[in-house]
């Protein structure tokens, strides 16, 4: 069947180009189709209007110079200052006792009857640390005392016999052999007295050894003595830090060793955050073949929190030299490089410029600038970590 209805022109609105509604569709179906077409047309019109008003469209684009961007953030500023700083040589090393005295068991076979000192005790020279049971020694000393008395009696009798024999020599009443024998007996008896006296003295010395005494003023650093124990001769029972003196044994390389001298101050940084003062006393005569480092010995001042066994870092103070100094907060580390932001300001507003710098020594909250800045330049202090090159900033009123 030929459709004699007129066809719509191609130049009309896009909705007119839709295919004709088949004549065989029912009236209800035709109505639904028209509603769908109308909804599509409305949706397309809305999308077109949204595209036309997007930012960057020629009709809505704002001219570049129409408004100036606001300041990036509020900052404080500071001048690069020139100060006199002390040069330091930094090294690490152990804290140890200046001299450690070992108090050992002087005798074998004696039981510890009392232990009178413990770790951490402050002791004076001659103070009792421990006592051994000396009952057997004293009993033997009594025996030796009796033996000495017998020897003295025998020696006295032999002496009298020798003198009588000498008196009878001229008369010929005694043979020469008898006279010589009497003289020999007297000499032997005298020697026996000396031997008995020496044995008694040795036992008395052993009795005195039964009381352990501190060899010097100091502090007990170690105790192995146990009540009732029977230590062997020479066993260490106590260790004593003499005069409570501690020293720092810093490890220095050959180059560092040539920069330091006896008497220079040392600042030790302790694990608890405190510091201890020390002073160089002497150097090791040579470098260790394994580490190629030498030891420097520094006496630590009394009263600090330093303890033997600590391993700490120390700064040896050298001569004072001029330094360009900025606050540590003004130095920003990005991509492994140190940068500061210099200020080009007029009043309380301005721009910043990022500048790479080389840093040197650090002291408290300040950093030495080795290169990259000049004394008197203005830089950003607080807020530098949030800036980029060229950012506008507002300077806090009241800052220098």
HUGIPE-V509071 format. One line per field, one symbol per residue. phi: phi as a letter, one per 20 degrees, with the letter a starting at -180 (. if undefined). A space follows every 10 residues. Layout:
BEGIN
phi: ???
END
This chain:
BEGIN
phi: .eeeffefff efggffefff fgfeffffff ffffffffff ffffffffff ffdffnfgfd fegfefbeff ffaecdcbef ddcddefcde bdaeebfgbd edddfecdnd efebcdbcfn fecdgnffda cefdffffff ffffffffff ffffffffff fffffffeff fmfdffffff ffffffffff ffffffffff ffffffffff decffafrcf dbcdfcgnfc fefnffdbcc eflledcddf ddffffffed cfnffcddee geneccebbf dacffbefff dlcdeddcfe ffneefcfof dcecdefdfe cfbeccfffe eddclmcecc deddccmdcr ddcfcfcddc fcbldcceef aoccfnfecf deoffddcgn fecdeffnfg
END
